[in-house]
Amino acid sequence: MRIACVGGGPAGLYFTILMKLYDQRHDITLFERNAAGHTYGWGVVFWDDLLETLQGSDAESGRIIRDSARRWSSQVVDVQGTRFETGEHCGYSIGRQRLLDILTERARNLGVRLEFEQEVKAPSELPECDLIVACDGVNSQLREADADQFGTSVHVGRNKYIWLGTDKVFDSFIFAFARTDPGWIWCHAYGVDANSSTFIVECPSEVWSGLGFGSMSADDTLAALEEIFRPQLSGHRLFGKFRDGQAAPWLNFRTFTSQNWNAGKLVLMGDAAHTTHFTIGSGTKLAIEDAVALANKLQERREIQDALQAYARERQTALQPLQADARLSAQWFEDVSRYLELPPEQFSTLLLKRRSPLLHNLSPRLYLRLLHATEESAVLQKLWKYTGPGARSLYSRRKSGLGRGLAALRRTRPAGRSSARQGLDDLAVLQLLGPNLPGLDVAGQHASYQGEVALMRPAVAGAREAAKPRRGCDPHHLPGRVNQASGLAARC
């Protein structure tokens, strides 16, 4: 097969590696608009599941990436100098350039032709081929050249952010919040190697304007941020210029979604097809998973079009819960001022629970009260942990205007599971807890969700039945199927 791959990020490079491993006869050329060794950004984060994917797909590059990554085992929340460690939350980080260097060398050794400083604006500029893979990033020119075919939509976030580096090496993943005269500003920081860390600064647009960043030079911006985050940086420098000399810009995050991922022999992959907000740290993971899925489908299916359509279906389905997580996480940081008056420990708890749709529709103190109530009941605690997928799907469908209530929950039900068991979500937990919490007015506190709550009642009834102790069972334990359910993710 003759393949043209446009974009030399993790998705494109890994896809070419896998296709060569499947069949050395594939004729593959990768076109990258930047010079070799030039990239934008500092470091990326990932988790054990991505390492497993890498080592299972290509053990050689997976081993090198694992050995090159920096592991951190805790998260720290710092509010105006008051630090709270949130416990063991393990993850990995690696310099973006180091990751690209590993994949570039592996692809070249397998026989992929790598054409750097070759910008491709339209499919007509490419040599004759059987497949064109557009993985040229969020600003994909190939996607935009035929935008109507892909049905791409974009949502622009309210907050401003800037992606910087620092020579301060952080041992933990840190969220640091600082109060300034115009309002709150914060950073997401993590070490990427023995000499540097990623340092992403985020704030509401009005704070960005109030601090004067819109009219500052790049150097003045770095100096102002070094002063704001002096306690965290401990005298270390920030740097914001990439290898090509360009300064890191302030941006509003753009969430892209595409209804269609292929048009003819052109297929989208990575950020060209979708983006997820940086606060859930899944961009690299999703790019690699796209590459694995597309390579697998092309290997499994005889017809290219069948493979492309199967790839799109699989990845769009897999992305739904993470896209909902990302929207909820972005919204939490956009509304962060409603949580910052809480004590640091409570604030830290809510930061880790930011993917819960319920949190965004209740007062923070009421949500904490519900959490506390579950801690006093083993059964309710297990029910609470059983909530995630249905609630996030419901939130996602409400945001997109596609439907409400149990219809959303049915989309998350695995084969063989009842909607009562799998469909239980945060709203149902609220209904379960409400009668046991004096003064809790569910209708008053959650008026905007009354329609969904009414539709949830059959699922709640089923959940109550599932929670009843069975004959001969320990009344403090739910049925095994519930015990095996995973809880809400606490990843950054």
Buried (B, 14 or more C-beta within 10 A) or exposed (E): BEBBBBBBBBBBBBBBBBBBBBEEEBBBBBBBBBEEEBBBBBBBBBBEEBBEBBBEBBEBBBEBBBEBBBEBEBBBBBBEEEBBBBEEBEBBBBBBBBBBBBBBEBBBEBEBBBBBEBEBEEBEBBEEBEBBBBBBBBEBBBBBBBEEBBEBEEBEBBBBBBBBBBEBBBEBBBBBBBEEEBBBBBBBBBBBBEEBBBBBBBBBBEBBBBBEBEEBEBEEBBBBBBEBBEEBBEEBEBBBBBEEEEBBEBEEBBBBBBEBBBBEBBBBBBBBBBBBBBBBBBBBBBBBBBBBBBBBBBEEBEEBEEBBBBBBEBBBEBBBBBBBBBBBBBBBBBBBEEBBEBEBEBBBBBBBBBBBBBBBBBEBEBBBBBBEBBEEBBBBBBBBBBBBBBBBBBBBBBBEEEEBBBEBBBBBBEEEEEBBBBBBBBBBBBBBBBEEBEEBEBEEBBEEBEEBBEBBEEBBEBBBEBBEEEEEEEEEBBBEEBEEBEEBBBBB
